[in-house]
Amino acid sequence: MVVGIIGPNADMCPDVLYTFGVELGAALASRGHFIVCGGEGGFMEAVCRGAKKSAQTFQGQTIGILPGHDKKQLNPYIDVPIISGLGVLRNVLIVRTADVLIAAGGGAGTLSELAFAWQLGKTVLCVPTFEGWAAELAQRPLDQRRKELFISVTTVEEILEKLDKFSANL
């Protein structure tokens, strides 16, 4: 399964969220999931770092869709860089690529990814433990067109349980 990771970049990612991201990445890798993200630092880097620390990691597991043209923006744990040159429009590519998304923390970029996910009917597991849009929107609908909510999850174990259920329905 391709799991999209959305959350804050390096400027807005507190240490506690980074640590959670590393743990999450290792757990995702242990289940053989692919990871797609914006390819930069912060929460994205943490999850990719955790994946690459796992004994079950494999080449091609971490995919980063960069907004710009410069590979120097890539975090060092990306296996497959996609240099989009699309700026913030790359956010829709992340959402489209993912089978399911995990959101933690986040500012305006995360908010746009959450909105795209809602519009495209993608499931989002929101971690409300950390300040940001993922916490604000956990268990809340964006509008009345859909009845599904962004699903609130608080632990890595709970995320894995939800992913297992979701993958069984793919």
C-alpha positions in Angstrom: 0.0 0.0 0.0 1.2 3.6 -0.7 0.9 5.7 2.5 1.0 9.5 2.1 2.7 11.5 4.8 1.5 15.0 5.4 2.7 17.4 8.1 5.1 20.2 8.8 8.4 21.0 7.2 11.6 21.4 9.2 10.8 25.0 10.3 7.5 23.9 12.0 8.3 20.4 13.2 9.0 20.1 16.9 11.3 17.4 18.2 8.5 15.4 19.7 6.7 15.2 16.4 10.0 14.3 14.6 10.6 11.5 17.1 7.0 10.2 16.5 7.7 10.3 12.8 10.8 8.2 13.0 8.8 5.6 15.0 6.0 5.7 12.5 8.3 5.3 9.6 9.9 2.2 11.1 6.5 0.7 11.7 5.3 1.4 8.1 8.5 -0.2 6.7 8.0 -3.2 8.9 4.7 -3.8 7.1 6.1 -3.3 3.6 4.3 -0.1 2.9 5.5 2.5 0.4 5.8 6.1 1.6 5.1 9.1 -0.5 5.6 12.6 0.8 6.8 16.1 -0.2 10.4 14.9 0.1 11.7 17.7 2.3 12.6 18.0 6.0 10.5 17.9 9.2 7.8 15.3 9.6 8.4 14.0 6.1 12.1 13.4 6.8 11.4 11.8 10.1 9.0 9.2 8.6 11.5 8.4 5.8 14.3 8.2 8.3 12.4 5.7 10.4 11.6 3.6 7.3 15.3 3.5 6.3 16.3 2.4 9.9 14.0 -0.6 9.7 15.5 -4.0 8.9 12.5 -4.5 6.5 13.2 -1.4 4.4 13.8 -1.8 0.6 15.1 0.3 -2.2 12.3 2.4 -3.7 10.2 2.5 -0.5 10.4 6.2 0.1 9.1 8.6 -2.6 9.5 12.4 -2.4 7.6 14.8 -4.7 9.5 18.0 -4.4 7.8 21.4 -5.1 10.8 22.9 -6.9 13.6 22.1 -9.3 16.5 21.6 -6.8 17.5 18.2 -5.6 19.2 19.9 -2.7 15.8 20.2 -1.1 15.5 16.4 -0.7 15.9 14.8 2.6 18.6 12.1 2.6 16.1 9.3 3.2 14.3 9.6 -0.2 14.8 6.7 -2.6 12.8 8.0 -5.5 12.9 11.8 -6.0 10.3 13.4 -8.2 11.4 16.9 -9.1 8.0 18.4 -10.0 8.7 22.1 -10.4 5.0 22.6 -9.6 5.4 24.5 -6.3 2.5 23.9 -3.9 0.5 22.2 -6.8 2.6 19.2 -6.1 0.4 18.6 -3.0 -2.3 17.2 -5.1 0.2 14.7 -6.6 1.0 13.4 -3.1 -2.6 12.9 -2.3 -3.4 11.3 -5.6 -0.5 8.9 -5.3 -1.4 7.7 -1.8 -3.9 5.0 -1.1 -4.4 6.4 2.4 -2.8 9.4 4.2 -1.4 10.1 7.7 -1.5 13.7 8.9 0.2 15.1 12.0 0.7 18.8 12.9 0.9 21.0 9.9 0.3 24.5 8.5 -1.0 25.8 5.3 0.6 23.1 3.1 -0.9 20.3 5.2 -4.3 22.1 5.1 -4.2 22.1 1.3 -3.3 18.4 1.3 -6.2 17.6 3.7 -8.6 19.6 1.5 -7.4 17.7 -1.6 -7.8 14.4 0.2 -11.3 15.3 1.2 -12.3 16.3 -2.3 -10.7 13.1 -3.8 -12.3 10.8 -1.3 -9.0 9.7 0.3 -8.9 8.3 3.9 -6.8 10.4 6.2 -5.6 9.2 9.6 -5.2 12.4 11.7 -2.9 12.5 14.7 -4.4 15.1 17.1 -1.6 14.9 19.6 0.4 17.6 17.9 -0.7 21.2 17.2 -1.7 22.0 13.6 -4.4 21.3 11.0 -4.4 17.5 11.6 -5.5 18.1 15.2 -8.0 20.8 14.2 -9.7 18.6 11.6 -9.6 15.1 13.3 -13.1 13.8 13.5 -14.6 16.8 11.7 -16.1 17.0 8.2 -14.9 19.8 5.9 -18.4 20.2 4.4 -21.7 18.4 4.1 -21.0 16.6 0.8 -19.5 13.6 2.5 -20.3 11.9 5.7 -16.9 10.4 6.4 -14.7 12.1 8.8 -11.0 12.5 9.1 -10.1 9.6 11.4 -8.5 10.4 14.7 -5.6 8.1 15.8 -3.2 8.7 18.6 -0.6 6.0 18.5 1.5 4.2 16.0 -0.2 0.9 17.0 -3.6 2.4 16.3 -2.4 3.7 12.9 -1.1 0.2 12.0 -4.5 -1.3 13.0 -6.4 1.1 10.8 -4.0 0.5 7.9 -4.5 -3.2 8.2 -8.3 -2.8 8.0 -8.0 -0.4 5.1 -5.6 -2.6 3.1 -8.0 -5.5 3.5 -10.6 -3.5 1.7 -8.4 -2.4 -1.2 
